[in-house]
Amino acid sequence: MKILIASPVQQKPEILRMFLYTVQHVRKPDDCEVHYHFVDDNEREESSAILRQFQASQPNVKISRYGQHMRYVVDESTHYWTEDNMERVGRMKDEIIREAIREGFDYVWFIDSDLLVHPDSLIHLLQADKDIISCIFWTKWREDDVPMPQVWQSDQYSMVRARSPARSDKARQAAEAEAFLEKLKKPGIHEVGGLGACTLVSRSALTRGVRFEYIPNLSMPGEDRHFCIRAAVLGFRLYVDTRTPAYHLYRSADLEGGYRFIETHYQADLRRTRVSLCIVVKDDEDNLDRCLRSAEGIADEIIVVDAGGGGRTAEVAAAHGARVFRFDWNDDWSAARNDAFAQATMDYILWLDADDVIEREDRFKLLELLKQIPPDVDSVLMDHHLVWQENGRPLLSRKRHRLVRRACGFRWEGAGHERLQVTGKTLRSDIGISRRASKDADDRRLELYARLLEKGADLGPRDLLGYAIGLADHGRHDEAIPWFEKFLAADQGSPDERAEAHMRLAACYGAAGDRKKQQRMLLDLFSLMMPPPEALCQLGTSFLEEGKHRQAVFWFEAAVRYREEEPDAGGWIDHPSRTWLPHLQLSVCYDRLGDIDKAHACNEEAAKYRPDHPSVLYNRAYFHKVLGEKAGTRGPA
């Protein structure tokens, strides 16, 4: 059995998202092949993006356009449909009917895009075995009205039969209308004179000529009226199923009720985006429970890929409701992460390592983001905090694409210094993911590279950089230098990666005592970009250590004035260089240049960021003595 679910769509994003959820998750018979056809008549690009997202995540989805869209006015009172609006919608639906006949569909289910259907409604409609049947829903057409159904007995919208004897008596009319409405409140299948908005139509009715096209000699407005009159003339009876009413999002005040409808009938919270959490675990099962506890309530499904190294990974993951998949480790982190991503089924993928933690404040930020993430966002950039200052604040961080749209199919590259290859629209956020790892984790990455080199592997650009960084982080500067040089000579990688390579290589030269090479490497950054504060502070420190205080002042002041945006994905952030460190170093420089007032002022600027830093406290005592007593024997720290 082939069924086409179809709707012309000109809708608000929030309502459209809820509508699509119900038509996606409504129960279908086992022998049923469901297709979707949406006519995109949206004014808002955000709504069009939601349709495209649905198409990317589902098979058998068609999106079409119907000329220039025609606006209709909606407010909190009612919907203002013009005759032209309704006639145009009728033409869209007739085009869908012609398609359904050509493609051999057994049924078309026309559903207005401001309706939420009950999960059992399709099965009930099919079981009724009627050629034309609607799901009932009730609406306050005006805010001060009582709820009324979208079905009627006769004419434009009369609850009295066309040939009823009651038509000659107002009291009898009211009684018959009341009886009709009471009948509709009881579960069952009832014959009606008119219907619309949520109607299942059989192939028999379609091929015999039911249409929404306006009948020229009929003045009654509304494409559904013309459909019903044509159907009656063709000999089809009209029915409504009142067993599983739909919910009508007629005005914004109905949204909360819509969320409750979905929570009640679908057991889903649509106030936020659905997320798959993907974690690859390799030799790190001891941290997994802490990681998963920090992410509770964020993910709609948890994917754990067990890459070996411990026996309790599956047990710990299963305790958190995770789906666990075994991966045969091949010294390739990208392969393992891609395998995890392939198991995900939700709208977005959030990836973590087992030694990552989502702290309380960041958890709140992430949950809030998931409630309102724009539908055209393909990835969200977050901070990955790697090293910590003694006051518990981040020292070093990287920008990472942490949350990505699953339908985009992004892939990982790089065996040990892997990176997610992301395109499309990126949303920057201040959400942080905190790494709470032991030194063993970094040792294991270096061991991975050692094994790859022993096998004769040719490291790609990302792994050249990753190996060099690993060596430098372990204090093996002389070994790191040729690998950084090889990476830069390959002239590959993103601008932020090349900038980091310049800065890291410069630091290695400095550690080896070659200040000229260090300074030259940092100055070469100007050919790539405006050097970031990390480079500017390193330049200042190099000149300071040479006793060249005026040159050092120039670079530290440049770091203070830096106003460029933070780096992109993979970019490296040294938080002290972007906050208190250049002020503290300027305090030292100005003191040695004899400008005590400026030196004191710079120390106070550093104190705004780190009032408890030992050097700031020492300097403050020193300046109090110098400025108070006009004497002093020691400079600032």
C-alpha positions in Angstrom: 0.0 0.0 0.0 1.4 3.4 -1.0 0.2 6.5 0.9 1.1 10.1 0.1 1.0 12.5 3.0 0.7 16.0 1.5 0.4 19.6 2.5 0.8 23.1 1.1 3.0 24.9 3.7 3.1 28.5 4.6 3.8 28.3 8.3 5.7 29.6 11.4 8.9 27.6 12.1 7.9 26.4 15.6 4.5 25.2 14.5 6.0 23.6 11.3 8.5 21.7 13.4 5.8 20.2 15.6 3.6 19.3 12.6 6.5 17.5 10.8 7.3 15.5 14.0 3.8 14.1 14.1 3.5 13.2 10.4 6.9 11.5 10.7 6.1 9.5 13.8 2.4 8.7 13.2 2.1 4.9 13.2 2.0 3.2 9.8 0.7 -0.3 8.9 3.5 -2.8 8.3 2.6 -3.1 4.6 2.5 0.7 4.1 5.0 2.7 2.0 4.7 6.3 3.0 5.8 9.3 0.8 5.6 13.0 1.6 4.9 16.0 -0.7 5.1 19.5 0.7 4.5 22.6 -1.4 6.8 25.2 0.0 4.9 28.4 0.0 6.7 29.9 3.0 7.6 33.5 3.4 10.2 32.7 6.0 13.5 31.1 5.0 13.7 29.5 8.4 10.5 27.5 7.6 11.8 26.5 4.2 15.1 25.3 5.9 13.0 23.1 8.3 11.4 21.5 5.3 14.8 20.8 3.6 16.1 19.4 6.9 13.1 17.0 7.0 13.8 16.0 3.4 17.4 15.3 4.2 16.6 13.1 7.2 13.8 11.0 5.6 13.4 8.9 2.5 10.6 9.7 -0.1 10.2 13.4 0.6 9.4 15.8 -2.2 9.4 19.5 -1.8 7.9 21.6 -4.7 7.2 25.3 -5.3 4.1 26.8 -6.7 5.0 30.1 -8.4 5.3 33.3 -6.3 4.0 32.8 -2.8 0.9 34.6 -1.8 0.7 36.0 1.7 -2.2 35.5 4.1 -2.6 37.3 7.3 -2.7 35.6 10.7 -3.0 37.1 14.1 -4.0 36.0 17.6 -7.7 36.6 16.8 -8.1 34.5 13.6 -6.8 33.7 10.1 -7.8 36.1 7.3 -8.1 33.9 4.2 -9.0 35.7 1.0 -10.8 34.1 -1.9 -7.6 34.2 -3.9 -5.7 32.4 -1.1 -8.2 29.6 -0.9 -8.5 29.1 -4.6 -4.7 29.0 -4.9 -4.4 26.3 -2.2 -7.0 24.3 -4.0 -4.9 24.4 -7.2 -1.8 23.2 -5.2 -3.8 20.3 -3.8 -5.2 19.4 -7.2 -1.6 19.2 -8.5 -0.8 16.8 -5.7 -3.9 14.7 -6.7 -2.6 14.5 -10.3 0.8 13.4 -9.0 -0.8 10.7 -6.8 -2.7 9.3 -9.7 0.4 9.2 -11.9 2.6 7.6 -9.3 0.1 4.9 -8.3 -0.7 6.0 -4.7 -3.5 4.1 -3.0 -4.3 7.1 -0.7 -3.5 10.7 -0.3 -3.7 12.1 3.2 -4.1 15.9 3.1 -3.1 17.5 6.4 -2.9 21.2 7.1 0.5 22.2 8.4 -0.9 23.7 11.7 -2.3 20.3 12.8 -0.8 17.7 15.1 -2.1 14.3 14.3 -2.6 11.5 16.9 -0.1 8.6 16.6 -3.0 6.1 15.8 -4.9 8.4 13.4 -3.6 7.0 10.1 -4.2 3.3 11.1 -7.7 4.2 12.3 -8.6 6.1 9.1 -7.4 3.1 7.0 -9.3 0.6 9.1 -12.5 2.6 8.6 -12.3 1.6 4.9 -14.0 4.8 3.6 -13.2 6.6 0.4 -13.2 10.0 2.0 -12.7 10.4 5.8 -11.2 13.1 8.1 -9.8 13.1 11.6 -11.8 15.5 13.7 -10.2 18.5 15.5 -11.8 21.3 17.5 -10.9 25.0 17.2 -12.0 28.3 18.7 -12.3 30.1 15.4 -12.5 33.3 17.4 -10.9 33.8 20.8 -14.1 34.2 22.6 -15.9 31.3 20.8 -16.5 27.8 22.1 -14.5 25.1 20.3 -16.1 23.9 17.1 -15.2 21.0 14.7 -13.9 21.3 11.2 -16.8 19.2 9.9 -20.4 20.3 9.3 -23.7 19.0 8.0 -24.6 21.3 5.1 -23.9 24.6 3.2 -21.1 26.8 4.2 -20.7 25.7 7.8 -24.1 24.6 9.1 -24.5 22.0 11.9 -28.1 21.3 10.6 -28.9 18.9 7.7 -29.8 20.5 4.4 -33.3 19.0 4.2 -34.0 18.9 7.9 -37.5 19.9 9.1 -35.8 21.9 11.8 -34.7 24.5 9.3 -38.1 26.3 9.7 -37.8 26.6 13.5 -34.8 28.3 15.2 -35.3 26.4 18.4 -35.3 23.0 16.6 -32.3 24.1 14.5 -30.4 24.8 17.8 -31.4 21.4 19.2 -30.3 19.5 16.1 -27.0 21.4 15.9 -26.4 20.6 19.6 -27.2 16.9 19.1 -24.8 16.8 16.1 -22.0 18.4 18.1 -22.6 16.1 21.1 -22.4 13.1 18.7 -19.0 14.3 17.4 -17.7 14.3 21.0 -18.2 10.6 21.2 -15.6 8.2 19.8 -16.7 6.7 16.5 -17.2 7.1 12.8 -19.9 9.5 11.7 -21.3 10.6 8.4 -21.1 14.4 7.7 -21.9 16.8 5.0 -18.6 18.6 4.8 -15.0 18.2 6.1 -11.5 19.2 5.5 -7.9 19.9 6.7 -7.1 16.3 7.7 -8.6 14.1 5.1 -7.7 10.7 3.7 -8.8 10.2 0.1 -8.8 6.8 -1.6 -7.5 6.2 -5.1 -11.0 5.3 -6.2 -12.2 8.8 -5.3 -9.1 10.4 -6.9 -9.5 8.7 -10.2 -13.2 9.3 -10.4 -12.6 13.1 -10.2 -12.7 14.5 -6.7 -10.9 17.9 -6.8 -10.5 21.1 -4.9 -10.9 23.3 -8.0 -13.5 26.0 -7.6 -16.9 25.3 -9.2 -17.6 28.4 -11.4 -21.3 28.8 -10.6 -20.9 28.4 -6.8 -20.3 31.5 -4.7 -19.4 29.6 -1.5 -15.8 30.3 -0.5 -13.2 27.7 0.6 -11.6 24.9 -1.4 -12.8 22.3 1.0 -16.4 23.2 0.3 -15.9 22.8 -3.4 -14.2 19.5 -2.8 -17.1 18.2 -0.6 -19.8 19.3 -3.1 -18.0 17.7 -6.0 -17.5 14.5 -4.0 -21.2 14.3 -3.1 -22.2 14.8 -6.8 -19.8 11.9 -7.7 -21.7 9.7 -5.2 -19.1 9.7 -2.4 -20.2 9.9 1.2 -18.1 11.9 3.7 -17.1 10.6 7.1 -15.3 11.8 10.2 -13.3 9.7 12.7 -13.7 11.1 16.2 -11.7 8.4 18.0 -8.3 10.1 17.9 -8.8 13.9 17.5 -6.0 16.0 16.0 -4.7 19.2 17.8 -5.0 22.5 16.0 -2.3 25.1 16.5 -4.5 28.0 15.4 -2.8 30.7 17.3 0.3 31.2 19.4 -1.6 30.6 22.6 -2.1 27.0 21.4 1.6 26.2 21.3 1.9 25.0 24.9 -1.1 22.7 24.4 0.6 21.4 21.3 3.8 20.5 23.2 1.6 18.8 25.8 -0.2 16.9 23.1 3.1 15.5 21.7 4.5 14.8 25.2 1.3 12.9 26.1 0.8 10.9 22.9 4.4 10.6 21.5 6.3 10.7 24.8 8.6 13.3 23.3 9.7 16.8 24.4 9.9 19.0 21.3 10.8 22.1 23.2 14.4 21.3 22.2 16.2 19.6 19.3 16.8 15.9 19.5 20.4 14.8 20.0 22.5 11.7 19.6 25.5 11.6 22.0 28.5 9.8 20.4 31.5 8.6 22.5 34.4 6.5 21.4 36.0 4.8 24.4 39.6 3.5 24.1 41.5 2.7 27.3 39.4 5.1 29.2 36.4 3.3 30.8 37.2 4.6 34.2 36.1 8.1 33.2 33.0 7.1 31.2 30.6 7.1 34.0 31.5 10.6 35.0 31.2 11.8 31.4 27.7 10.2 31.0 26.5 11.5 34.3 27.4 15.0 33.2 25.4 14.7 30.0 22.2 13.3 31.6 19.1 14.8 30.1 20.8 16.3 27.1 20.8 13.4 24.7 17.8 11.5 23.3 20.1 8.5 22.5 23.6 7.6 23.5 26.0 5.8 21.2 29.2 4.3 22.8 31.7 2.7 20.5 34.0 0.4 22.4 37.4 0.5 20.8 39.0 -1.8 23.4 41.4 -1.5 26.2 39.0 -2.3 29.1 36.4 -4.9 30.0 33.7 -2.7 31.7 32.9 -0.2 28.9 29.8 -2.0 27.8 28.6 -2.5 31.4 29.1 1.2 32.3 27.5 2.4 29.1 24.5 0.1 29.4 23.8 1.5 32.9 23.2 4.9 31.3 20.9 3.4 28.6 23.5 3.6 25.8 23.7 1.5 22.7 27.1 -0.1 22.6 29.0 -1.0 19.4 32.2 -2.9 19.2 35.0 -1.4 17.0 38.2 -3.3 16.0 40.9 -0.8 16.8 43.2 0.1 13.9 45.1 3.1 15.2 42.7 5.5 13.6 40.5 7.7 15.7 38.7 9.1 12.7 37.6 5.7 11.6 36.2 5.0 15.1 34.4 8.4 15.3 32.9 7.9 11.9 31.6 4.5 13.0 30.0 6.2 16.0 28.4 8.9 13.9 27.0 6.2 11.5 24.9 4.7 14.4 23.2 8.0 15.3 19.6 8.6 14.4 18.6 12.0 15.9 18.6 15.5 14.4 22.0 16.5 15.8 25.1 14.7 16.9 27.0 15.8 20.1 30.4 14.1 20.4 32.4 13.8 23.6 35.5 11.9 24.7 35.2 9.7 27.8 37.4 12.1 29.8 35.2 15.1 28.9 32.7 16.6 31.3 29.9 19.1 30.8 30.0 21.4 33.8 26.8 22.6 35.4 26.7 26.1 33.9 27.6 24.8 30.4 24.9 22.1 30.7 22.3 24.8 31.3 23.6 26.8 28.3 23.5 23.7 26.1 19.9 22.8 27.1 18.8 26.3 26.4 20.5 26.3 23.0 18.7 23.0 22.1 15.4 24.7 22.7 16.0 27.5 20.2 18.7 26.4 17.7 17.9 27.9 14.3 17.0 25.3 11.7 19.6 26.4 9.2 22.5 25.8 11.6 24.7 22.9 10.5 27.2 23.0 13.4 27.8 24.7 16.7 31.3 25.8 17.8 32.1 25.2 21.4 35.2 25.6 23.6 37.2 22.5 24.6 39.0 23.4 27.8 42.2 21.4 28.0 44.5 22.8 30.6 43.6 24.7 33.8 44.9 27.6 35.8 45.5 27.2 39.5 42.2 29.2 40.2 40.2 26.6 38.3 39.6 28.7 35.2 40.7 27.4 31.7 44.3 28.1 30.7 44.3 26.5 27.2 41.2 25.8 25.0 40.4 24.8 21.5 37.4 25.7 19.3 35.7 22.5 18.2 32.6 21.7 16.1 30.8 19.8 18.9 27.2 19.7 17.8 26.5 19.0 14.1 23.5 18.2 12.0 23.4 14.5 11.4 21.8 14.9 7.9 24.9 16.8 6.7 27.0 13.6 6.9 30.1 15.3 8.1 33.2 13.0 8.3 36.3 12.8 10.5 39.9 12.9 9.1 43.2 12.3 10.7 44.4 9.2 12.6 45.6 10.8 15.8 45.0 14.6 15.5 41.5 14.0 14.0 39.3 16.8 12.9 35.6 16.9 11.8 35.3 18.3 8.3 32.4 20.7 8.5 30.8 23.0 5.9 27.7 25.1 5.9 26.4 27.6 8.6 28.2 27.5 11.9 26.9 29.0 15.1 29.5 30.3 17.6 28.6 29.6 21.3 30.3 30.2 24.6 29.5 26.7 25.8 32.4 24.8 27.2 33.3 21.1 27.3 35.9 20.4 30.0 38.6 17.8 29.6 39.5 16.2 32.9 42.2 13.8 31.6 45.2 12.2 33.1 48.6 12.5 31.4 48.2 8.9 30.2 45.8 10.0 27.6 48.4 12.3 25.9 51.0 9.5 26.2 48.7 7.2 24.4 48.4 9.6 21.4 52.2 9.7 21.1 52.4 6.0 21.3 49.8 5.8 18.5 52.0 7.9 16.3 55.1 5.8 17.2 53.2 2.7 16.0 52.2 4.4 12.8 55.7 5.5 12.0 57.0 2.0 12.8 54.6 0.7 10.2 56.0 3.1 7.7 52.8 5.2 7.6 52.9 8.5 5.7 51.4 11.0 8.1 49.0 13.4 6.6 49.1 17.2 7.3 46.8 16.9 10.3 48.8 14.1 11.9 52.1 15.9 11.1 50.8 18.8 13.2 49.3 16.5 15.9 52.6 14.6 16.3 54.6 17.8 16.6 52.2 19.2 19.2 52.3 16.0 21.2 56.1 16.1 21.2 56.2 19.8 22.2 53.6 19.2 25.0 55.9 16.5 26.4 58.9 18.9 26.4 60.6 17.1 23.5 61.2 20.4 21.7 64.2 19.3 19.6 62.2 16.4 18.2 59.1 18.5 17.6 60.9 21.2 15.5 61.4 19.1 12.3 57.8 17.9 12.4 56.4 21.4 12.7 58.7 22.5 9.9 57.5 19.6 7.7 53.9 20.6 8.4 54.5 24.2 7.4 56.4 23.2 4.3 53.5 21.1 3.1 51.5 24.4 2.9 48.3 22.7 4.0 45.9 23.0 6.9 43.5 25.8 8.0 44.8 29.3 8.7 44.2 28.7 12.4 46.2 25.4 12.3 49.1 27.1 10.4 49.0 30.0 12.9 49.3 27.5 15.8 52.1 25.7 14.1 54.0 29.0 13.8 53.4 29.8 17.5 54.3 26.3 18.7 57.4 26.1 16.5 58.5 29.5 17.8 58.1 28.3 21.4 60.2 25.3 20.6 62.9 27.6 19.1 62.7 29.7 22.3 63.0 26.7 24.5 66.1 25.7 22.5 67.6 29.2 23.2 67.3 30.4 19.6 65.5 33.7 20.1 66.2 35.0 16.6 64.4 32.1 15.0 61.6 32.3 17.6 61.0 36.0 16.8 61.3 35.5 13.0 58.8 32.7 13.1 56.3 34.8 15.0 56.8 37.8 12.7 56.2 35.5 9.7 52.6 35.2 11.0 51.9 38.6 9.5 51.9 37.0 6.1 49.0 34.8 7.2 46.9 37.0 9.5 47.0 39.6 12.2 48.9 37.6 14.9 46.6 36.7 17.8 47.4 37.6 21.4 49.1 34.2 22.0 51.8 35.2 19.4 52.0 38.8 20.5 52.6 37.9 24.1 55.2 35.3 23.1 57.0 38.0 21.0 56.8 40.4 24.0 58.1 37.8 26.4 61.0 37.0 24.0 62.1 40.7 23.9 61.5 41.1 27.6 63.9 38.2 28.3 66.5 39.9 26.1 66.1 43.0 28.1 64.6 44.9 25.2 61.8 46.5 27.2 60.5 49.1 24.7 60.1 46.4 22.0 58.4 44.2 24.6 56.0 47.0 25.5 55.0 47.4 21.8 54.0 43.7 21.5 52.2 43.4 24.9 50.2 46.6 24.1 49.3 45.1 20.8 48.0 42.1 22.6 45.9 44.3 24.9 44.4 46.2 21.9 43.6 43.0 20.0 39.9 42.9 19.0 39.7 40.2 16.4 37.2 37.4 16.7 38.2 34.2 18.4 39.6 31.5 16.1 37.6 29.0 14.1 37.4 25.2 14.6 40.7 23.8 15.8 42.0 27.2 16.8 44.1 27.4 19.9 43.2 29.9 22.8 45.6 30.7 25.6 43.3 32.5 28.0 45.9 34.4 30.0 47.3 35.9 26.8 43.8 37.2 26.1 43.1 38.6 29.6 45.6 39.3 32.4 49.1 38.2 31.1 49.9 41.2 28.8 48.9 43.7 31.6 51.1 41.9 34.1 54.0 41.8 31.7 53.5 45.5 30.8 53.7 46.2 34.6 57.2 44.6 34.6 58.3 46.5 31.5 57.2 49.9 32.6 58.7 49.4 36.0 62.1 48.6 34.4 61.7 51.7 32.1 61.2 53.8 35.2 57.4 54.6 34.7 56.1 53.5 38.1 52.6 55.0 37.6 52.0 53.2 34.4 53.5 50.0 35.9 51.1 50.2 38.8 48.1 50.9 36.5 48.9 47.9 34.4 49.1 45.7 37.5 45.7 46.9 38.5 44.3 46.0 35.1 45.7 42.5 35.5 44.1 42.3 38.9 40.6 42.8 37.3 41.1 39.3 35.8 43.2 37.6 38.5 43.0 39.5 41.8 44.4 36.4 43.6 47.4 35.8 41.3 50.6 35.7 43.4 52.4 38.0 41.1 49.6 40.5 41.1 49.5 40.5 45.0 53.3 40.8 45.2 53.3 43.7 42.8 50.5 45.4 44.6 52.5 45.3 47.8 55.6 46.5 46.0 53.8 49.5 44.4 52.2 50.4 47.7 55.6 50.7 49.2 57.2 52.5 46.2 54.3 55.0 45.7 53.7 55.5 49.4 57.3 55.8 50.6 58.9 57.0 47.3 61.5 54.3 47.7 61.9 50.6 46.9 64.6 48.1 46.3 62.9 45.3 44.3 60.9 45.4 41.1 57.6 43.7 40.3 57.4 39.9 39.8 
